[in-house]
Amino acid sequence: MNSQSLIAGMRRRVLEEEGVLRKEAALRVALCHPSPYAAAMSSLGFQTIYREIHAHPEAAAERAFLPETPGLYRTSRLPVMTYETGTPLAEFPVVAFSIAYELELAGIFEMLDLSGIPPLRHDRTDRHPLIVAGGPLTYSNPAILAPFVDLVLLGEGEDLVHVFLDAAASMRREELLSHLSRMPGCAVPGRTAGSAGMGKAADERLPARSQILTKNTVLSSMFLVEPERGCSRGCAFCVMRCTTNGGMRLVDPEQVLSLIPANSRRVGLVGAAV
């Protein structure tokens, strides 16, 4: 398999997707998942943030994933590129990662290295993209991200991502990081003093749900939606004890049903205590 075959495979996957979002915007964000496509596109959080970025009037998101065959990318000198336009990650002003657990850090390192972006924050300069991280890991162990990212968005991202995009659309890098270091839910390594708190989405922003359906995922052609968020239990072994939900937030069943497309072939209910 050569580089042209790899690119053709990406294009074929996009053609087989339903619900891809496209628009021209002043701020382009490479939204990355440090897992291969088949696993990443079954992530409800990843798909939700993809839709939220597109909902912002001045921003658009393009998706990128950990290659299934990093070795072939390396030998072909092929950078990680977005699925929507084939743009290398290094050409974006913002590269944002959705990360669920510590083992996915290796995927972040691989994607940055393949893109010619130094994985360590102190090795990057203003000519490199701003590296942002969010996702479930920010509930349990956000400090582990500090050496590698410029900004961590803590907790639920539906509203918090708009706080970031509002600032990123109008501020230069240093001003942006200085401003966000004082904002709740935003942690800027080396700048944020004390606890930044956790972001919490407004109840009317629930439920999270799929944006793109494709047969090429672990949960093939399945529309995912939350019937609830959080959990009423506080088990010490579970990451959900760290959430900001104050227990479990239920979504009205009629609201859930109204969001399921009529042509959905399979539906998955996602939650800690469904």
C-alpha positions as MATLAB code, in Angstrom:
seq = 'MNSQSLIAGMRRRVLEEEGVLRKEAALRVALCHPSPYAAAMSSLGFQTIYREIHAHPEAAAERAFLPETPGLYRTSRLPVMTYETGTPLAEFPVVAFSIAYELELAGIFEMLDLSGIPPLRHDRTDRHPLIVAGGPLTYSNPAILAPFVDLVLLGEGEDLVHVFLDAAASMRREELLSHLSRMPGCAVPGRTAGSAGMGKAADERLPARSQILTKNTVLSSMFLVEPERGCSRGCAFCVMRCTTNGGMRLVDPEQVLSLIPANSRRVGLVGAAV';
ca = [
       0.000    0.000    0.000;
       1.389    3.416   -0.983;
       0.466    6.957    0.005;
      -2.043    7.300   -2.836;
      -3.860    4.177   -1.623;
      -4.008    5.587    1.912;
      -5.481    8.874    0.673;
      -7.959    7.040   -1.570;
      -9.112    5.014    1.431;
      -9.819    8.206    3.390;
     -11.814    9.662    0.512;
     -13.815    6.465    0.138;
     -14.785    6.549    3.808;
     -16.011   10.144    3.528;
     -18.167    9.241    0.532;
     -19.786    6.492    2.613;
     -20.641    8.844    5.503;
     -23.999   10.491    6.170;
     -24.103   13.858    7.928;
     -20.665   15.336    7.166;
     -20.596   19.088    7.881;
     -18.777   21.524    5.609;
     -18.482   25.300    5.631;
     -16.004   28.124    5.106;
     -14.939   29.807    8.344;
     -12.282   32.198    9.591;
     -11.130   29.748   12.272;
     -10.340   26.206   11.129;
      -9.969   23.539   13.810;
      -8.470   20.109   13.210;
     -10.533   17.949   15.567;
      -8.495   14.837   16.283;
      -9.130   11.513   17.941;
      -6.016    9.561   19.024;
      -7.600    6.253   17.982;
      -8.175    4.779   14.521;
     -11.250    5.822   12.548;
     -13.372    2.745   13.342;
     -13.184    3.366   17.093;
     -13.113    7.159   16.990;
     -16.262    7.543   14.906;
     -18.157    5.540   17.511;
     -17.296    8.198   20.122;
     -20.366   10.227   21.028;
     -18.329   12.998   22.658;
     -16.111   13.403   19.585;
     -19.119   13.682   17.290;
     -20.861   16.136   19.614;
     -17.895   18.522   19.703;
     -17.589   18.239   15.914;
     -21.165   19.519   15.586;
     -20.662   22.234   18.233;
     -17.610   23.662   16.455;
     -19.594   23.872   13.228;
     -22.441   25.585   15.079;
     -20.109   28.452   16.006;
     -20.499   31.326   13.517;
     -16.745   31.809   13.021;
     -15.398   28.252   13.209;
     -15.378   24.989   11.302;
     -14.011   21.555   12.211;
     -12.242   18.961   10.116;
     -11.614   15.460   11.488;
      -8.343   13.561   11.786;
      -7.569   10.187   13.338;
      -4.673    8.006   14.393;
      -3.638    6.088   11.250;
      -4.240    2.343   11.340;
      -0.742    1.883    9.856;
       1.536    4.622   11.278;
       4.577    2.831    9.867;
       3.323    3.275    6.308;
       2.743    6.967    6.922;
       6.277    7.268    8.232;
       7.948    5.428    5.357;
       5.799    7.304    2.816;
       6.555   10.637    4.560;
       2.800   11.208    4.650;
       1.547   13.607    7.343;
      -1.705   13.066    9.228;
      -4.407   14.831    7.231;
      -8.032   15.754    7.773;
     -10.730   13.679    6.146;
     -12.775   16.616    4.878;
     -10.080   18.404    2.820;
      -6.866   16.391    3.131;
      -5.115   19.291    4.898;
      -2.070   18.344    7.051;
      -2.495   19.022   10.787;
       0.517   21.371   10.838;
      -1.363   23.827    8.583;
      -4.191   24.431   11.068;
      -4.101   27.240   13.650;
      -5.770   24.924   16.200;
      -5.364   21.174   16.644;
      -7.807   19.822   19.242;
      -7.802   16.315   20.706;
     -10.660   14.447   22.349;
      -9.034   12.006   24.774;
     -10.763    9.461   26.976;
      -8.003    7.731   28.934;
      -4.253    7.694   29.521;
      -3.367    4.982   26.993;
      -4.575    7.278   24.206;
      -1.693    9.648   24.937;
       0.481    7.433   22.740;
      -1.884    8.188   19.859;
      -1.478   11.931   20.424;
       2.311   11.606   20.348;
       2.164    9.560   17.142;
      -0.179   11.970   15.365;
       1.858   15.033   16.312;
       5.159   13.390   15.402;
       3.874   12.235   12.006;
       2.703   15.809   11.410;
       6.061   17.382   12.224;
       4.694   18.982   15.394;
       6.853   18.526   18.537;
       4.863   16.533   21.122;
       6.321   18.479   24.063;
       4.816   21.910   24.651;
       8.127   23.603   25.464;
       9.587   22.469   22.111;
       6.899   24.250   20.085;
       6.865   27.864   18.910;
       4.241   30.263   17.602;
       4.662   28.782   14.127;
       3.119   25.530   15.383;
      -0.629   25.025   15.888;
      -2.192   25.658   19.279;
      -2.704   22.214   20.821;
      -5.928   21.820   22.830;
      -7.242   18.769   24.700;
     -10.610   17.872   26.187;
     -12.689   14.792   26.835;
     -13.338   12.256   29.604;
      -9.692   12.193   30.746;
     -10.094   15.759   31.984;
     -12.418   14.490   34.716;
      -9.950   12.004   36.134;
      -6.354   12.947   35.307;
      -5.976   16.271   33.455;
      -2.534   17.001   34.941;
      -0.971   14.287   32.795;
      -1.720   16.426   29.716;
       0.238   19.475   30.919;
       3.619   18.693   29.281;
       2.019   18.157   25.880;
      -0.843   20.616   25.294;
      -1.244   24.390   25.394;
      -4.780   24.327   26.796;
      -7.029   21.824   28.560;
     -10.803   22.239   28.458;
     -12.054   20.554   31.621;
     -15.318   18.664   31.922;
     -18.345   18.868   29.647;
     -17.556   20.625   26.405;
     -20.828   21.683   24.769;
     -20.720   25.220   26.203;
     -17.030   25.386   27.065;
     -15.895   24.876   23.475;
     -17.779   28.049   22.527;
     -15.947   30.002   25.244;
     -12.708   28.871   23.622;
     -13.854   29.540   20.048;
     -15.158   33.020   20.908;
     -11.717   33.955   22.239;
      -9.697   32.111   19.582;
     -11.565   33.864   16.785;
     -10.541   37.313   17.982;
      -7.286   37.011   19.965;
      -3.676   36.261   19.180;
      -1.999   33.303   20.864;
      -0.464   34.981   23.938;
      -3.520   37.120   24.603;
      -5.729   34.075   24.132;
      -3.845   31.890   26.615;
      -3.622   34.707   29.163;
      -7.368   35.320   28.879;
      -8.347   31.634   29.088;
      -6.056   30.989   32.063;
      -8.538   33.022   34.106;
     -11.680   31.388   32.724;
     -13.545   28.613   34.603;
     -13.065   25.224   32.988;
      -9.901   26.281   31.142;
      -6.475   25.159   32.336;
      -3.386   26.664   30.698;
      -0.298   24.687   31.777;
       2.189   26.953   33.496;
      -0.326   29.788   33.874;
      -3.527   28.645   35.563;
      -3.212   28.967   39.335;
      -5.181   26.586   41.552;
      -8.267   24.735   40.370;
      -9.874   25.862   37.126;
     -13.108   24.057   37.972;
     -15.076   21.843   35.613;
     -17.212   22.901   32.677;
     -20.862   21.887   32.835;
     -23.221   21.959   29.877;
     -26.589   23.600   30.400;
     -29.444   21.110   30.692;
     -30.978   22.346   27.444;
     -27.776   21.310   25.608;
     -28.479   17.642   26.360;
     -28.597   15.056   24.966;
     -25.355   14.440   23.097;
     -26.044   12.606   19.846;
     -24.449   11.401   16.638;
     -23.792   13.745   13.754;
     -22.248   11.358   11.216;
     -23.383    7.818   10.493;
     -21.145    5.342    8.702;
     -20.919    1.604    8.261;
     -17.135    1.736    8.746;
     -17.124    1.885   12.551;
     -17.200   -0.462   15.511;
     -20.851    0.515   16.027;
     -21.702    0.237   12.346;
     -24.398    2.680   11.101;
     -25.642    3.182   14.664;
     -27.211    6.483   15.760;
     -25.971    7.194   19.308;
     -27.869    9.314   21.819;
     -27.877    9.940   25.583;
     -31.020    9.122   27.573;
     -29.199   10.399   30.649;
     -25.871   11.866   31.740;
     -23.961   11.056   34.886;
     -24.823    8.558   37.587;
     -26.667    8.686   40.888;
     -24.017    6.495   42.521;
     -20.591    7.676   43.719;
     -18.534    4.501   43.345;
     -14.893    5.138   44.224;
     -13.580    3.111   41.274;
     -15.601    4.968   38.615;
     -14.622    8.152   36.778;
     -18.254    9.322   36.868;
     -17.813   10.262   40.525;
     -15.659   13.147   39.276;
     -18.273   14.654   36.971;
     -20.048   17.923   37.590;
     -23.508   16.490   37.105;
     -24.526   16.468   40.739;
     -25.868   12.985   40.224;
     -27.726   11.863   37.126;
     -29.464   14.186   34.683;
     -32.299   12.503   32.824;
     -33.375   13.529   29.334;
     -37.074   13.502   28.582;
     -37.838   10.359   26.533;
     -39.829   12.376   24.006;
     -36.795   14.618   23.466;
     -34.604   11.577   22.850;
     -37.086   10.083   20.398;
     -37.501   13.362   18.527;
     -33.783   13.474   17.744;
     -33.545    9.986   16.236;
     -33.629   10.256   12.421;
     -36.533    8.414   10.821;
     -34.153    6.439    8.598;
     -31.967    5.193   11.473;
     -31.261    1.498   11.109;
     -29.755    1.014   14.555;
     -29.922    3.117   17.734;
     -27.530    3.021   20.694;
     -28.326    4.517   24.102;
     -25.132    5.855   25.707;
     -24.755    6.568   29.407;
     -23.195    5.450   32.659;
     -26.457    4.142   34.109;
     -28.835    3.513   31.214;
];
